[in-house]
Amino acid sequence: MKRTFAHRAVRAAGLPALAAVCALLLVACGGHDAPVSSAASGAPGADPVARGRYLVKAADCAACHTAKDGAPFAGGAPLESPFGTFYGSNITPDKDHGIGNWSADDFYAALHDGKAPGKRLYPSMPYTSYRQLTRADSDAMYAYLKTVRPVAQKNRAHALKFPYNLRFGMVFWDMVFLKDSLPDASSGRSADWQRGRYLAGALGHCAECHTPRAFTGQLDDAKPFAGAALGRVAWPDITPAGLAARGWTGADLQTFFGVGIAPQGSAFGEMYPVVHLSTQTMTQDDLRALSVYLLGDAPPAPQPVKPVSADAAQLAAGRSVYLAVCAGCHGLNGEGKPHVAVPMNGNSTLRQRDSRNLLVAMLDGIDEQKFAGFENLQPMPGFAHTLSDDELAQLANYLRATWGGQPANVTPADVKAMRQ
């Protein structure tokens, strides 16, 4: 599947057109939640460069700052949004185009305040979450990035529509929406929960994709981690209730983050690079802490797939499509094949209320997936040119109703809307 960077694009808020609204809202700003505990912020190892390397990977910096087939951290990766296209910047220590002339204070200001030397940043760089990082971790990340190979690659200018290309509007947006803390995904007080809070809330910046946005582009504090959608991507609900509703346990989450495959399915689409570049490099202790935080100290019981009623003729039509194009890899009864295709029964994507991730996977296909431990899954072909909207809707409804416990309510119009 061709990778887009839409999962970052939803963060492209703080727009100049909203400056006046932001200024008015400033007077209504109240208090914030307690900041992330700095006691839980340390990364493994005492050497600053080694710690920084670990933290840069945990923060998933490469995903936005490395273009496809480009030099590491040299920038150029596109971040598409309704406001235009952002491009990841060069963060190698090149003195002309990167951060070679930046001080540790400059680097911390970028992460903590959204301020680069001489300009404001757009929150397509998630400083709204990185603001929770400790100064010690920021300095370690800076120390590591100063050791990577300098690349003399010019930064590509953002291609933003007017008036979103006027950076001064960020002053007002930051005044209103840049907070010292963010709402939590769950409840807890354990050491693992505290560490996981830092990993998910600050380093992993999970809320930036998995939390819906208000009309002014800021995170909706009333729905933290409750899922969001933009264009062809639906980021699932990763609250304790949302995860339990799709059958997730703490052990399964830890396996998923560490390997990319769990009983609920494999990482694909926008989540694949998160696992490939970031979470699979983390220690088992941190993966456990991340899972504890997302589910809470008292995790809810995982829910089994519940049968749903659906029109028999509709299901039969979908079954026919499944047998023709899916069963060869996924099995006659959705059992899957090791190293080839994941099982369908209880698959987390099928259990999402929003069907767009399933539809996009069927339309575009999925590239070969290479996971930790020499685990590979074979590529899945896309059916955009071989199946009609009616056939794909029938297939989606069969999959969702049979193995996902979701209503068979996908229409041909839904499929058409997801076609590129």
C-alpha positions in Angstrom: 0.0 0.0 0.0 1.3 3.4 -0.8 2.0 5.2 2.4 0.5 8.6 3.0 1.2 10.9 6.0 -2.4 11.7 6.7 -2.0 10.4 10.2 0.2 13.4 10.9 -1.9 15.8 8.8 -4.7 16.1 11.3 -2.3 18.0 13.6 -1.9 20.8 11.0 -4.0 23.2 13.0 -3.3 26.6 14.6 -4.4 28.5 11.5 -4.1 32.2 11.0 -7.7 32.5 10.0 -8.6 31.5 13.5 -6.4 34.1 15.2 -9.2 36.4 16.1 -11.3 33.5 17.5 -8.3 32.3 19.5 -7.7 35.7 21.0 -11.3 35.9 22.2 -11.1 32.4 23.6 -8.0 33.2 25.6 -10.0 34.8 28.3 -11.9 31.6 28.8 -8.9 29.3 29.3 -9.0 27.5 32.6 -6.6 25.1 34.5 -5.1 22.0 33.1 -4.5 18.5 34.4 -1.4 17.6 36.3 1.7 17.4 34.1 3.4 14.2 33.2 5.6 12.9 36.0 9.2 13.6 35.3 10.1 10.7 37.5 8.9 8.3 34.8 10.8 9.9 32.0 14.1 8.2 31.9 15.2 6.0 29.0 17.4 2.9 29.4 21.1 3.6 29.7 23.1 6.4 31.2 25.0 7.6 28.1 23.2 10.7 26.7 23.7 9.7 23.1 22.5 6.1 23.6 19.5 7.4 25.6 18.8 10.0 22.9 18.9 7.4 20.2 16.3 5.3 22.1 14.1 8.4 22.8 14.3 9.6 19.1 13.0 6.2 18.0 10.3 6.1 20.7 9.2 9.5 19.6 8.9 8.2 16.0 10.9 11.2 14.6 12.0 9.3 11.5 8.4 8.9 10.2 8.0 12.6 9.4 11.7 13.6 9.0 12.7 11.0 6.5 11.4 10.9 3.0 10.7 7.7 1.2 14.1 6.4 0.0 15.7 9.5 1.5 18.6 10.0 3.9 17.7 9.5 7.6 16.3 12.7 9.2 17.0 14.8 6.1 13.4 15.8 5.8 11.1 16.0 2.8 8.4 13.6 3.8 5.0 15.1 2.8 2.2 15.6 5.4 -1.0 16.2 3.5 -3.9 18.1 5.1 -7.0 20.1 4.2 -4.9 23.2 4.6 -2.2 22.2 2.2 0.9 20.0 2.3 3.5 20.2 5.0 7.0 18.8 4.6 9.1 17.3 7.4 12.2 19.4 8.0 15.9 18.5 7.9 17.0 17.7 11.5 20.5 16.4 10.7 23.4 18.4 12.1 24.0 20.1 8.7 24.7 23.8 9.5 23.0 25.2 6.4 19.8 23.2 6.2 19.5 21.2 9.4 19.9 21.9 13.1 23.7 22.2 13.1 23.6 25.7 14.4 21.0 25.0 17.0 21.8 25.0 20.7 20.3 22.5 23.2 18.1 25.5 24.3 16.9 26.0 20.7 16.0 22.3 20.4 14.1 22.3 23.7 12.2 25.4 22.6 11.1 23.6 19.4 9.8 20.6 21.3 8.4 22.5 24.3 7.1 25.7 22.8 6.8 25.2 19.1 9.5 27.8 18.4 12.5 27.3 16.1 15.2 29.9 15.7 13.5 32.8 13.9 10.1 31.3 13.4 7.0 29.6 14.9 6.4 26.0 14.1 3.1 24.5 12.9 1.7 21.7 15.2 2.1 19.3 12.3 5.3 18.8 14.4 3.5 17.6 17.6 5.0 20.0 20.1 1.6 20.0 21.8 2.5 16.5 23.1 6.3 16.9 23.1 5.7 19.8 25.6 5.5 17.0 28.2 9.1 15.9 27.6 11.6 16.5 30.3 14.5 18.8 29.7 16.9 15.9 30.3 15.2 13.8 27.6 15.2 16.7 25.2 18.9 17.2 25.8 19.6 13.5 25.2 17.6 13.6 21.9 19.6 16.6 20.8 22.9 14.9 21.7 22.0 11.9 19.6 20.8 14.0 16.6 24.1 15.9 16.6 25.8 12.6 15.9 23.9 11.5 12.8 25.3 12.1 9.4 24.8 15.7 8.2 22.9 15.9 5.0 23.1 19.1 2.9 19.5 18.9 1.7 17.4 22.0 1.5 14.1 22.1 3.4 11.1 22.0 1.1 8.7 24.9 1.6 5.2 24.0 2.9 2.6 24.3 0.2 -0.2 25.8 2.3 -3.3 27.6 1.2 -4.0 31.2 2.1 -4.4 32.3 4.9 -2.9 29.2 6.5 0.6 30.1 5.2 0.7 33.1 7.5 2.7 31.8 10.5 1.9 34.8 12.8 -1.5 33.2 13.5 0.4 30.5 15.5 1.1 33.1 18.2 -2.6 33.3 19.0 -3.3 29.6 18.6 -0.4 28.7 21.0 -1.7 31.2 23.5 -5.0 29.4 23.7 -4.3 25.8 22.9 -0.7 25.0 24.0 -1.2 23.3 27.3 1.1 22.1 30.0 -0.6 18.8 30.1 -3.1 16.6 28.2 -6.0 14.5 29.4 -5.2 10.8 30.2 -6.3 7.7 28.4 -7.1 5.8 31.5 -6.9 5.8 35.3 -4.0 4.5 37.3 -1.2 5.2 39.8 1.2 2.3 39.4 4.8 2.8 38.3 4.0 1.1 35.0 1.0 3.4 34.5 3.1 6.5 35.2 5.8 5.4 32.8 3.3 4.5 30.2 1.7 7.9 30.6 5.0 9.5 29.6 5.6 7.1 26.7 2.1 7.5 25.2 1.4 11.1 26.2 4.8 12.7 25.5 7.1 10.6 23.4 4.7 8.5 21.5 2.2 11.4 21.1 -0.6 8.9 20.6 -3.3 11.5 21.3 -2.3 13.5 18.2 -3.9 10.9 15.9 -6.2 9.0 18.2 -8.1 12.0 19.7 -10.7 14.0 17.7 -10.2 17.6 16.9 -12.4 20.6 17.6 -13.3 23.1 14.8 -10.2 25.2 15.7 -7.9 22.3 15.2 -7.0 21.6 18.8 -7.4 18.2 20.5 -10.9 17.7 22.0 -10.1 17.3 25.7 -13.5 15.8 26.3 -12.7 12.7 24.1 -9.0 11.8 24.8 -7.9 8.8 22.7 -11.5 8.1 21.6 -10.5 7.8 17.9 -10.6 10.2 15.0 -11.0 10.2 11.3 -9.6 12.2 8.4 -10.0 11.5 4.7 -9.3 7.8 4.1 -7.9 7.0 7.6 -9.8 6.2 10.8 -7.6 6.0 13.9 -9.4 3.7 16.3 -10.6 4.3 19.8 -7.8 3.3 22.2 -9.5 4.1 25.4 -9.8 1.1 27.8 -13.4 0.7 26.8 -12.6 1.0 23.1 -9.7 -1.5 23.2 -11.7 -4.0 25.3 -14.6 -3.8 22.9 -12.3 -5.0 20.1 -10.9 -7.8 22.3 -7.6 -6.4 23.3 -5.7 -7.5 26.5 -2.6 -6.0 28.0 -0.5 -9.0 26.8 -1.8 -8.7 23.3 -1.1 -5.0 23.1 2.5 -5.6 24.3 3.0 -8.2 21.7 1.4 -6.0 19.0 3.7 -3.0 19.8 6.8 -5.2 20.0 6.3 -7.5 17.0 3.5 -6.0 15.0 1.2 -9.0 15.1 -1.3 -10.1 17.7 -4.4 -12.3 17.7 -6.4 -9.2 16.8 -4.4 -8.7 13.5 -1.3 -7.1 12.2 -0.1 -3.5 12.0 -0.7 -2.1 8.5 -1.3 1.2 6.7 -0.4 4.2 8.9 0.3 2.0 12.0 2.9 -0.2 10.3 5.7 2.4 10.3 4.9 3.3 13.9 5.7 -0.3 14.9 8.5 -0.7 12.3 10.3 2.5 13.2 9.4 3.1 16.8 7.6 0.7 19.1 9.4 -2.5 18.1 12.7 -0.8 19.2 11.4 -0.3 22.8 12.2 -2.4 25.8 9.8 -5.0 27.0 9.4 -3.0 30.2 8.4 0.1 28.3 6.0 -1.9 26.1 4.4 -3.3 29.1 4.1 0.2 30.6 2.6 1.5 27.4 0.0 -1.3 27.4 -0.8 -0.8 31.1 -1.4 2.9 30.6 -3.7 2.4 27.6 -5.9 -0.1 29.5 -5.4 1.4 33.0 -4.4 -0.3 36.2 -7.8 -2.0 36.3 -8.3 -3.1 32.7 -11.8 -4.0 31.5 -12.4 -7.5 30.3 -11.9 -8.1 26.6 -15.2 -8.5 24.8 -15.9 -11.5 22.5 -17.3 -11.0 19.1 -21.1 -10.8 19.4 -23.3 -12.1 16.6 -25.3 -9.6 14.6 -28.3 -10.1 12.4 -28.0 -9.4 8.7 -29.8 -10.1 5.6 -29.1 -13.7 4.5 -29.0 -12.9 0.8 -26.6 -10.1 1.4 -24.3 -12.3 3.4 -24.4 -15.0 0.8 -23.4 -12.5 -1.9 -20.5 -11.4 0.3 -19.5 -14.9 1.0 -19.3 -15.6 -2.7 -16.9 -12.7 -3.2 -14.9 -13.8 -0.1 -14.4 -17.3 -1.5 -13.4 -16.0 -4.9 -10.7 -13.5 -3.8 -9.9 -13.9 -0.1 -10.2 -17.5 1.1 -7.0 -18.6 -0.7 -5.0 -16.7 1.9 -7.3 -16.1 4.8 -8.9 -19.6 4.8 -12.4 -20.9 4.0 -13.5 -20.0 7.5 -11.3 -17.0 8.1 -8.7 -19.0 10.1 -5.8 -17.3 8.3 -2.4 -18.8 7.4 0.8 -18.3 9.4 3.4 -16.1 7.6 0.8 -15.4 4.9 -2.4 -13.8 6.2 -3.9 -13.0 9.5 -7.1 -14.6 10.8 -10.4 -12.8 10.2 -12.3 -13.9 13.3 -12.0 -11.1 15.9 -9.8 -9.0 13.7 -9.6 -5.5 15.2 -10.1 -3.7 11.9 -13.3 -5.7 11.3 -14.5 -4.7 14.8 -14.2 -1.0 14.2 -17.4 0.9 13.8 -15.8 3.0 11.1 -15.3 0.9 8.0 -12.9 3.1 6.1 -9.7 1.3 7.1 -11.1 -2.0 5.9 -12.3 -0.4 2.6 -9.0 1.2 1.9 -7.2 -2.0 2.6 -9.4 -3.8 0.1 -9.1 -1.1 -2.5 -5.4 -0.4 -2.3 -4.0 -3.7 -0.9 -1.3 -4.1 1.7 2.4 -4.3 0.9 4.5 -7.2 2.3 4.9 -6.7 6.0 8.2 -7.5 7.7 8.1 -7.7 11.4 10.5 -8.5 14.2 11.6 -12.0 14.7 11.8 -12.8 11.0 8.0 -12.8 10.8 6.7 -11.7 7.4 3.2 -11.5 6.0 2.7 -11.8 2.2 1.4 -8.8 0.2 -2.3 -8.5 -0.3 -3.5 -7.3 -3.7 -5.9 -4.4 -4.0 -9.2 -4.9 -5.7 -9.9 -1.4 -6.8 -9.8 -2.4 -10.5 -11.2 -5.9 -10.2 -14.2 -5.6 -8.0 -17.1 -3.1 -8.3 -18.4 -0.9 -5.5 -21.3 -3.3 -5.0 -19.1 -6.3 -4.7 -16.7 -4.6 -2.3 -19.6 -3.4 -0.2 -21.0 -7.0 -0.1 -17.6 -8.3 0.9 -17.1 -5.7 3.6 -20.5 -6.4 5.1 -19.9 -10.1 5.1 -16.5 -9.7 6.9 -17.9 -7.2 9.4 -21.1 -9.1 10.3 -19.5 -12.6 10.3 -16.2 -12.0 12.1 -16.3 -8.4 13.4 -19.7 -8.2 15.2 -20.5 -5.0 13.3 -23.6 -4.2 11.3 -23.7 -4.9 7.6 -24.3 -1.3 6.8 -21.5 -0.5 4.3 -23.0 0.9 1.0 -21.5 1.1 -2.5 -21.4 4.9 -1.9 -19.1 4.3 1.0 -16.8 2.3 -1.2 -16.9 4.9 -3.9 -15.9 7.7 -1.4 -12.8 5.8 -0.5 -11.6 5.3 -4.1 -8.6 7.5 -5.0 
